[in-house]
Amino acid sequence: MLALKHRIAPPTLNLDEPDPECDLNCVPGAAQEADFGVALSVSAGLGGNNSAILLGRVA
């Protein structure tokens, strides 16, 4: 929620060497300013306990 509020994309953990052939912006190294309206958080737990939440910024 803070990333949406402050319009900052947090860095991807443990991404030291991004694949140069992948054209996705994986936010390596440090946070970046970003203008996005939704964020998806997916969590996987033991025994098949999974959850997902889609967050959006209000206009």
DRENGUDREN-808184 format. One record per residue (C-alpha): residue number from 1; residue in one letter; x, y, z. Coordinates in Angstrom, 2 decimals. Layout:
BEGIN
resi,resn,u,v,w
NUM,a,X,Y,Z;
...
# end
This chain:
BEGIN
resi,resn,u,v,w
1,m,0.00,0.00,0.00;
2,l,2.87,2.35,0.71;
3,a,4.32,1.71,-2.76;
4,l,1.00,2.77,-4.30;
5,k,0.69,5.77,-2.00;
6,h,4.21,7.08,-2.63;
7,r,4.35,5.88,-6.27;
8,i,7.59,3.99,-5.75;
9,a,8.32,0.47,-7.01;
10,p,10.45,-1.39,-4.46;
11,p,13.50,-3.31,-5.72;
12,t,13.37,-7.02,-6.54;
13,l,15.29,-8.91,-3.86;
14,n,18.26,-11.08,-4.87;
15,l,18.26,-9.84,-8.47;
16,d,21.94,-9.24,-9.06;
17,e,22.23,-9.85,-12.81;
18,p,19.04,-9.24,-14.84;
19,d,18.78,-11.16,-18.12;
20,p,19.56,-8.66,-20.92;
21,e,17.12,-10.47,-23.25;
22,c,14.21,-9.92,-20.85;
23,d,12.51,-6.60,-21.61;
24,l,10.66,-6.43,-18.26;
25,n,11.63,-3.76,-15.77;
26,c,12.36,-5.95,-12.73;
27,v,13.54,-2.97,-10.62;
28,p,17.05,-4.23,-9.87;
29,g,19.19,-2.65,-7.16;
30,a,17.19,0.30,-5.83;
31,a,13.61,1.54,-5.74;
32,q,12.31,3.50,-8.72;
33,e,9.60,6.10,-9.14;
34,a,6.63,4.53,-10.90;
35,d,3.13,5.61,-11.83;
36,f,0.94,2.54,-11.42;
37,g,-2.61,2.21,-10.20;
38,v,-2.76,-1.37,-8.93;
39,a,-0.51,-3.83,-7.11;
40,l,-0.90,-7.58,-6.61;
41,s,0.46,-9.40,-3.55;
42,v,0.51,-13.21,-3.66;
43,s,1.49,-15.34,-0.65;
44,a,2.01,-19.10,-0.62;
45,g,2.09,-21.09,2.61;
46,l,2.62,-24.66,3.69;
47,g,-0.13,-27.18,3.09;
48,g,-1.70,-25.28,0.22;
49,n,-2.64,-22.17,2.20;
50,n,-2.48,-19.49,-0.47;
51,s,-3.83,-15.98,-0.70;
52,a,-3.80,-13.00,-3.03;
53,i,-4.89,-9.41,-2.68;
54,l,-5.25,-6.81,-5.40;
55,l,-4.77,-3.26,-4.18;
56,g,-5.73,-0.13,-6.10;
57,r,-5.29,3.60,-5.69;
58,v,-8.44,5.70,-5.42;
59,a,-8.86,8.49,-7.91;
# end
